[in-house]
Amino acid sequence: LQLVHRRASSPTRPLILSVLVRSEHEPQLVDLGSAAGPYKAPKPNEADWNRFFQPLLLSRPPDVDGSSTELLIPESTVLDINSIVVNPLLPETSDYFSYLGSLTAPP
């Protein structure tokens, strides 16, 4: 998962947070040759539902390379990024690295 944040005052200098996500269940493959059916956000009782990701899944995620989806997340919704980056039971999960470079590879 890559979260890209751009400030209105500096849109050419994005902050990108990349997080490896795993799933207990294999995701269903999407048939890119057929029209997409109606989209339904995951429900809390479904396998692999995640409290953090739910606001990000209220709209259909992009399913084609290069496409995007606009999310309108209410200001009252808290996106606690720490919950997907740091595990308090594993102190080493608070370590991270940063670099100046392209979106795909370190310099």
CNS distance restraints for C-alpha pairs under 8 A (distance, minus, plus):
assign (resid   1 and name CA) (resid  18 and name CA) 5.63 0.50 0.50
assign (resid   1 and name CA) (resid  19 and name CA) 5.24 0.50 0.50
assign (resid   1 and name CA) (resid  20 and name CA) 6.28 0.50 0.50
assign (resid   1 and name CA) (resid  21 and name CA) 6.73 0.50 0.50
assign (resid   2 and name CA) (resid  16 and name CA) 6.53 0.50 0.50
assign (resid   2 and name CA) (resid  17 and name CA) 5.59 0.50 0.50
assign (resid   2 and name CA) (resid  18 and name CA) 4.40 0.50 0.50
assign (resid   2 and name CA) (resid  19 and name CA) 6.45 0.50 0.50
assign (resid   3 and name CA) (resid  16 and name CA) 5.61 0.50 0.50
assign (resid   3 and name CA) (resid  17 and name CA) 5.16 0.50 0.50
assign (resid   3 and name CA) (resid  18 and name CA) 6.46 0.50 0.50
assign (resid   4 and name CA) (resid  14 and name CA) 6.45 0.50 0.50
assign (resid   4 and name CA) (resid  15 and name CA) 5.84 0.50 0.50
assign (resid   4 and name CA) (resid  16 and name CA) 4.55 0.50 0.50
assign (resid   4 and name CA) (resid  17 and name CA) 6.60 0.50 0.50
assign (resid   5 and name CA) (resid  14 and name CA) 5.56 0.50 0.50
assign (resid   5 and name CA) (resid  15 and name CA) 5.18 0.50 0.50
assign (resid   5 and name CA) (resid  16 and name CA) 6.36 0.50 0.50
assign (resid   6 and name CA) (resid  10 and name CA) 6.80 0.50 0.50
assign (resid   6 and name CA) (resid  11 and name CA) 5.01 0.50 0.50
assign (resid   6 and name CA) (resid  12 and name CA) 7.39 0.50 0.50
assign (resid   6 and name CA) (resid  13 and name CA) 6.70 0.50 0.50
assign (resid   6 and name CA) (resid  14 and name CA) 4.71 0.50 0.50
assign (resid   6 and name CA) (resid  15 and name CA) 6.48 0.50 0.50
assign (resid   7 and name CA) (resid  11 and name CA) 5.41 0.50 0.50
assign (resid   7 and name CA) (resid  13 and name CA) 7.91 0.50 0.50
assign (resid   7 and name CA) (resid  14 and name CA) 7.42 0.50 0.50
assign (resid  10 and name CA) (resid  14 and name CA) 7.91 0.50 0.50
assign (resid  16 and name CA) (resid 103 and name CA) 7.97 0.50 0.50
assign (resid  19 and name CA) (resid  84 and name CA) 7.56 0.50 0.50
assign (resid  19 and name CA) (resid  85 and name CA) 7.05 0.50 0.50
assign (resid  23 and name CA) (resid  27 and name CA) 7.74 0.50 0.50
assign (resid  23 and name CA) (resid  48 and name CA) 6.32 0.50 0.50
assign (resid  24 and name CA) (resid  47 and name CA) 7.83 0.50 0.50
assign (resid  24 and name CA) (resid  48 and name CA) 6.50 0.50 0.50
assign (resid  25 and name CA) (resid  47 and name CA) 7.40 0.50 0.50
assign (resid  25 and name CA) (resid  48 and name CA) 7.19 0.50 0.50
assign (resid  30 and name CA) (resid  63 and name CA) 7.84 0.50 0.50
assign (resid  32 and name CA) (resid  63 and name CA) 7.83 0.50 0.50
assign (resid  32 and name CA) (resid  64 and name CA) 7.68 0.50 0.50
assign (resid  39 and name CA) (resid  59 and name CA) 7.73 0.50 0.50
assign (resid  39 and name CA) (resid  60 and name CA) 5.97 0.50 0.50
assign (resid  40 and name CA) (resid  58 and name CA) 7.86 0.50 0.50
assign (resid  40 and name CA) (resid  60 and name CA) 7.79 0.50 0.50
assign (resid  41 and name CA) (resid  54 and name CA) 7.59 0.50 0.50
assign (resid  41 and name CA) (resid  57 and name CA) 5.81 0.50 0.50
assign (resid  41 and name CA) (resid  58 and name CA) 5.39 0.50 0.50
assign (resid  41 and name CA) (resid  59 and name CA) 7.23 0.50 0.50
assign (resid  41 and name CA) (resid  60 and name CA) 7.72 0.50 0.50
assign (resid  42 and name CA) (resid  46 and name CA) 6.63 0.50 0.50
assign (resid  42 and name CA) (resid  49 and name CA) 6.45 0.50 0.50
assign (resid  42 and name CA) (resid  54 and name CA) 7.28 0.50 0.50
assign (resid  42 and name CA) (resid  57 and name CA) 7.47 0.50 0.50
assign (resid  43 and name CA) (resid  49 and name CA) 6.77 0.50 0.50
assign (resid  44 and name CA) (resid  49 and name CA) 5.62 0.50 0.50
assign (resid  44 and name CA) (resid  50 and name CA) 7.57 0.50 0.50
assign (resid  45 and name CA) (resid  49 and name CA) 7.18 0.50 0.50
assign (resid  49 and name CA) (resid  53 and name CA) 7.91 0.50 0.50
assign (resid  49 and name CA) (resid  54 and name CA) 7.51 0.50 0.50
assign (resid  50 and name CA) (resid  54 and name CA) 6.17 0.50 0.50
assign (resid  52 and name CA) (resid  56 and name CA) 7.99 0.50 0.50
assign (resid  52 and name CA) (resid  79 and name CA) 6.48 0.50 0.50
assign (resid  52 and name CA) (resid  80 and name CA) 6.92 0.50 0.50
assign (resid  52 and name CA) (resid  81 and name CA) 7.79 0.50 0.50
assign (resid  52 and name CA) (resid  83 and name CA) 7.32 0.50 0.50
assign (resid  52 and name CA) (resid  84 and name CA) 7.52 0.50 0.50
assign (resid  53 and name CA) (resid  57 and name CA) 6.43 0.50 0.50
assign (resid  54 and name CA) (resid  58 and name CA) 6.61 0.50 0.50
assign (resid  55 and name CA) (resid  73 and name CA) 6.71 0.50 0.50
assign (resid  55 and name CA) (resid  77 and name CA) 7.84 0.50 0.50
assign (resid  56 and name CA) (resid  71 and name CA) 7.05 0.50 0.50
assign (resid  57 and name CA) (resid  61 and name CA) 6.60 0.50 0.50
assign (resid  58 and name CA) (resid  71 and name CA) 7.75 0.50 0.50
assign (resid  59 and name CA) (resid  69 and name CA) 7.32 0.50 0.50
assign (resid  59 and name CA) (resid  70 and name CA) 7.82 0.50 0.50
assign (resid  59 and name CA) (resid  71 and name CA) 6.64 0.50 0.50
assign (resid  60 and name CA) (resid  69 and name CA) 7.24 0.50 0.50
assign (resid  61 and name CA) (resid  68 and name CA) 7.66 0.50 0.50
assign (resid  61 and name CA) (resid  69 and name CA) 6.25 0.50 0.50
assign (resid  62 and name CA) (resid  67 and name CA) 5.67 0.50 0.50
assign (resid  62 and name CA) (resid  68 and name CA) 5.30 0.50 0.50
assign (resid  62 and name CA) (resid  69 and name CA) 5.85 0.50 0.50
assign (resid  63 and name CA) (resid  67 and name CA) 7.18 0.50 0.50
assign (resid  73 and name CA) (resid  77 and name CA) 6.69 0.50 0.50
assign (resid  80 and name CA) (resid  84 and name CA) 7.79 0.50 0.50
assign (resid  81 and name CA) (resid  85 and name CA) 6.38 0.50 0.50
assign (resid  82 and name CA) (resid  86 and name CA) 5.33 0.50 0.50
assign (resid  83 and name CA) (resid  87 and name CA) 7.10 0.50 0.50
assign (resid  85 and name CA) (resid  93 and name CA) 6.83 0.50 0.50
assign (resid  85 and name CA) (resid  94 and name CA) 6.98 0.50 0.50
assign (resid  86 and name CA) (resid  90 and name CA) 7.78 0.50 0.50
assign (resid  86 and name CA) (resid  91 and name CA) 7.75 0.50 0.50
assign (resid  86 and name CA) (resid  93 and name CA) 5.11 0.50 0.50
assign (resid  86 and name CA) (resid  94 and name CA) 5.13 0.50 0.50
assign (resid  87 and name CA) (resid  91 and name CA) 6.93 0.50 0.50
assign (resid  87 and name CA) (resid  93 and name CA) 5.99 0.50 0.50
assign (resid  87 and name CA) (resid  94 and name CA) 7.48 0.50 0.50
assign (resid  88 and name CA) (resid  93 and name CA) 7.99 0.50 0.50
assign (resid  99 and name CA) (resid 106 and name CA) 6.47 0.50 0.50
assign (resid  99 and name CA) (resid 107 and name CA) 7.62 0.50 0.50
assign (resid 100 and name CA) (resid 106 and name CA) 7.14 0.50 0.50
assign (resid 100 and name CA) (resid 107 and name CA) 6.89 0.50 0.50
assign (resid 101 and name CA) (resid 105 and name CA) 6.79 0.50 0.50
assign (resid 101 and name CA) (resid 106 and name CA) 5.39 0.50 0.50
assign (resid 101 and name CA) (resid 107 and name CA) 5.03 0.50 0.50
assign (resid 102 and name CA) (resid 106 and name CA) 6.64 0.50 0.50
assign (resid 102 and name CA) (resid 107 and name CA) 7.14 0.50 0.50
